[in-house]
Amino acid sequence: MLQTKEVISQEQLDCYILEAARAAGYEEGFGLKGCDLNKTIWWAAYCRQSLEEQAQNSRLPDYLRTCAQEAKKLGVVVPQEYVLYDAVTGEHLERADMIRLRKLMLDRRIAGVIFPALDRLSREPIHVGIFEFQAQHVSVRVHYADAPNGSDPMSQMVRMNIASAAKFVKLANRKNAVGGNIGRVVKGSAPAHRAAYGYRYCRDAEMTPDGRMHIKRAWWEVNDIGPNGELLWRSPA
């Protein structure tokens, strides 16, 4: 269930699962321990966040709570081992727990899967189509908390439209971020992201009266300079 690079501990994730079940009033059906995983009656719940930085915000507990609420509505049981979480971009399906989920599905080890939102599966319509086609092929139900779940053409079209809208939002956010960084560089500052390899981020900032940090100037400096101010031979930069 954990990523190659852990963004939250297993203990913290287990705590979130427990609290989500309590919040939904479904402790007997969500994140249940001791299930016989040889049976194929269980459901899975899948959550994703786009970046590792987002793993530190408050959305994961909310996603899990939504999954627990949906499991209660459906009257299905989600074992603790089948509460899956990735902290990686949704631009591809090669995510650790998404791979595990698809294997569980294609091996017919689960009866269904719950997503707290359609864009947690992906913001790429083609990914949604591929996943749903595979699920339909092995008779595994796919349930979204924020989209129509029917197999009729109208429901399928609405889901594709939602995925397309999510993709446009993603592209707009990326364009705005790039434009903002270009603006910072034009003004003589540094981009608002981690410094490039071989450099360190520096800033001249002050606290405003309303308690916010105002950055007056930001720049990158080479992180390995000799005493004479010259670059050291074989330094990263």
C-alpha positions as CSV (number, residue, x, y, z in Angstrom):
1,M,0.0,0.0,0.0
2,L,3.0,2.3,0.5
3,Q,4.8,4.1,-2.2
4,T,8.5,3.6,-3.0
5,K,9.0,7.0,-1.4
6,E,6.8,7.2,1.6
7,V,4.8,10.5,1.8
8,I,2.8,9.4,4.8
9,S,3.5,6.6,7.2
10,Q,1.5,3.4,7.2
11,E,0.4,4.2,10.8
12,Q,-0.9,7.7,9.7
13,L,-2.8,6.2,6.8
14,D,-4.3,3.5,9.0
15,C,-5.4,6.3,11.4
16,Y,-7.0,8.3,8.5
17,I,-8.9,5.1,7.5
18,L,-10.2,4.5,11.0
19,E,-11.3,8.1,11.4
20,A,-13.0,8.1,8.0
21,A,-15.0,5.0,8.9
22,R,-16.0,6.7,12.2
23,A,-17.0,9.9,10.5
24,A,-19.2,8.0,8.1
25,G,-20.6,5.8,10.8
26,Y,-19.5,2.7,9.0
27,E,-16.7,1.1,11.1
28,E,-18.1,-2.3,10.4
29,G,-17.7,-1.9,6.6
30,F,-14.8,0.4,5.7
31,G,-11.2,-0.3,6.5
32,L,-12.3,-3.6,8.0
33,K,-9.5,-5.8,9.4
34,G,-9.3,-9.6,9.3
35,C,-11.2,-10.1,6.0
36,D,-10.6,-13.3,4.1
37,L,-9.0,-11.9,1.0
38,N,-9.5,-15.2,-0.8
39,K,-13.1,-14.2,-1.2
40,T,-14.0,-12.0,-4.1
41,I,-16.9,-10.2,-2.6
42,W,-14.9,-7.2,-1.3
43,W,-14.7,-3.8,-2.8
44,A,-11.6,-1.5,-3.0
45,A,-11.4,2.3,-2.5
46,Y,-8.8,4.4,-4.3
47,C,-7.6,7.9,-3.6
48,R,-4.9,9.9,-5.3
49,Q,-3.2,13.3,-4.9
50,S,-1.3,14.9,-7.7
51,L,2.0,15.9,-6.0
52,E,3.9,14.7,-3.0
53,E,3.5,18.2,-1.5
54,Q,-0.3,17.7,-1.6
55,A,0.0,14.6,0.5
56,Q,0.6,17.0,3.5
57,N,-2.7,18.8,3.1
58,S,-6.1,17.9,4.5
59,R,-7.7,16.3,1.4
60,L,-6.7,12.7,2.0
61,P,-8.9,12.3,5.1
62,D,-11.8,13.9,3.2
63,Y,-11.3,11.6,0.2
64,L,-11.3,8.6,2.6
65,R,-14.4,9.9,4.4
66,T,-16.2,10.2,1.1
67,C,-15.2,6.7,0.1
68,A,-16.5,5.4,3.5
69,Q,-19.8,7.2,3.0
70,E,-20.2,5.8,-0.5
71,A,-19.4,2.3,0.7
72,K,-22.1,2.7,3.4
73,K,-24.6,3.8,0.7
74,L,-23.8,0.8,-1.5
75,G,-23.8,-1.6,1.5
76,V,-20.4,-3.0,0.5
77,V,-17.3,-3.9,2.6
78,V,-13.9,-2.4,1.9
79,P,-11.1,-4.3,3.7
80,Q,-8.2,-2.3,5.1
81,E,-5.8,-3.9,2.7
82,Y,-7.9,-2.6,-0.2
83,V,-7.9,1.1,0.7
84,L,-5.4,2.2,-1.8
85,Y,-3.6,5.6,-2.1
86,D,-1.1,7.1,-4.6
87,A,0.6,10.5,-4.2
88,V,1.7,11.0,-7.8
89,T,0.5,12.7,-10.9
90,G,-2.6,11.5,-12.7
91,E,-1.1,11.9,-16.1
92,H,-0.4,8.2,-16.4
93,L,-1.7,5.0,-14.9
94,E,1.7,3.6,-13.9
95,R,1.2,4.4,-10.3
96,A,2.1,1.9,-7.6
97,D,-1.4,1.4,-6.1
98,M,-3.2,2.0,-9.4
99,I,-1.2,-0.9,-10.8
100,R,-2.2,-3.0,-7.8
101,L,-5.8,-2.0,-8.2
102,R,-5.9,-2.9,-11.8
103,K,-4.3,-6.3,-11.0
104,L,-6.9,-7.0,-8.3
105,M,-9.6,-6.1,-10.8
106,L,-8.3,-8.0,-13.8
107,D,-7.6,-11.1,-11.6
108,R,-11.3,-10.8,-10.4
109,R,-10.2,-10.4,-6.8
110,I,-12.7,-7.6,-6.1
111,A,-16.3,-6.9,-6.9
112,G,-16.1,-3.2,-7.3
113,V,-14.0,0.0,-6.7
114,I,-15.0,3.4,-5.2
115,F,-13.4,6.7,-6.2
116,P,-14.1,9.8,-4.1
117,A,-14.1,11.8,-7.4
118,L,-13.7,11.0,-11.0
119,D,-10.5,13.1,-11.4
120,R,-8.9,10.9,-8.6
121,L,-8.8,8.2,-11.2
122,S,-7.4,10.5,-13.8
123,R,-7.9,13.9,-15.5
124,E,-7.3,12.2,-18.9
125,P,-10.5,11.0,-20.6
126,I,-8.6,8.2,-22.4
127,H,-7.5,6.8,-19.0
128,V,-11.0,6.8,-17.7
129,G,-12.2,5.0,-20.8
130,I,-9.4,2.4,-20.6
131,F,-10.1,1.7,-16.9
132,E,-13.8,1.5,-17.3
133,F,-13.5,-0.8,-20.3
134,Q,-11.3,-3.2,-18.4
135,A,-13.6,-3.1,-15.4
136,Q,-16.6,-3.9,-17.6
137,H,-14.8,-6.8,-19.2
138,V,-14.2,-8.5,-15.9
139,S,-17.6,-7.5,-14.4
140,V,-16.2,-5.2,-11.7
141,R,-18.3,-2.2,-10.8
142,V,-16.8,1.3,-10.8
143,H,-18.4,3.8,-8.5
144,Y,-17.7,7.6,-8.5
145,A,-19.0,9.8,-5.7
146,D,-19.3,12.8,-7.9
147,A,-20.5,11.5,-11.3
148,P,-23.3,9.4,-12.8
149,N,-22.4,5.7,-12.5
150,G,-24.7,4.2,-15.1
151,S,-23.4,2.1,-18.0
152,D,-25.8,3.8,-20.5
153,P,-24.3,6.0,-23.2
154,M,-25.6,9.3,-21.6
155,S,-23.8,8.5,-18.3
156,Q,-20.7,7.5,-20.1
157,M,-20.7,10.7,-22.1
158,V,-21.2,12.8,-18.9
159,R,-18.2,11.1,-17.3
160,M,-16.0,11.8,-20.4
161,N,-17.1,15.5,-20.3
162,I,-16.2,15.7,-16.6
163,A,-12.8,14.2,-17.3
164,S,-12.3,16.6,-20.2
165,A,-13.2,19.6,-18.0
166,A,-10.8,18.4,-15.3
167,K,-8.0,18.2,-18.0
168,F,-8.7,21.7,-19.1
169,V,-8.4,22.9,-15.5
170,K,-5.1,21.1,-15.1
171,L,-3.7,22.7,-18.3
172,A,-4.9,26.1,-17.3
173,N,-3.3,25.8,-13.8
174,R,-0.1,24.7,-15.4
175,K,-0.1,27.6,-17.9
176,N,-0.8,30.1,-15.1
177,A,2.1,28.6,-13.0
178,V,4.5,28.8,-16.0
179,G,3.4,32.4,-16.7
180,G,3.8,33.4,-13.1
181,N,7.4,32.0,-13.1
182,I,8.2,33.9,-16.3
183,G,6.9,37.0,-14.7
184,R,9.1,36.6,-11.7
185,V,12.2,36.0,-13.9
186,V,11.4,39.1,-16.0
187,K,11.2,41.2,-12.8
188,G,14.6,39.9,-11.8
189,S,13.4,37.4,-9.2
190,A,13.6,33.6,-9.2
191,P,11.0,31.0,-10.2
192,A,8.7,29.9,-7.4
193,H,9.9,26.3,-7.3
194,R,12.8,24.3,-6.0
195,A,16.2,25.6,-7.1
196,A,17.9,23.8,-10.0
197,Y,20.5,21.2,-9.2
198,G,23.7,22.8,-8.0
199,Y,21.9,26.0,-6.7
200,R,20.1,27.1,-3.5
201,Y,17.1,29.3,-3.2
202,C,17.7,32.7,-1.4
203,R,15.2,35.4,-0.6
204,D,14.9,38.8,1.0
205,A,11.5,38.8,2.8
206,E,9.6,40.6,5.6
207,M,6.5,39.9,7.7
208,T,3.6,42.2,6.9
209,P,1.3,43.6,9.5
210,D,-1.4,41.0,8.7
211,G,1.0,38.2,9.4
212,R,1.9,37.2,5.9
213,M,5.4,36.8,4.4
214,H,6.2,39.3,1.7
215,I,9.1,38.3,-0.5
216,K,10.8,41.5,-1.8
217,R,13.4,39.6,-3.9
218,A,14.4,36.0,-4.5
219,W,17.3,34.5,-6.3
220,W,19.3,31.4,-6.8
221,E,23.0,31.1,-5.8
222,V,25.5,28.5,-6.7
223,N,25.8,26.1,-3.7
224,D,29.5,25.5,-4.0
225,I,31.7,28.6,-4.4
226,G,35.3,28.8,-3.3
227,P,36.7,31.5,-1.0
228,N,37.7,33.7,-3.9
229,G,34.1,33.7,-5.2
230,E,35.0,31.4,-8.1
231,L,33.2,28.1,-8.9
232,L,34.9,25.1,-7.4
233,W,36.2,22.6,-9.9
234,R,33.8,19.7,-10.3
235,S,31.1,21.4,-8.2
236,P,27.4,20.5,-9.2
237,A,26.7,23.9,-10.9
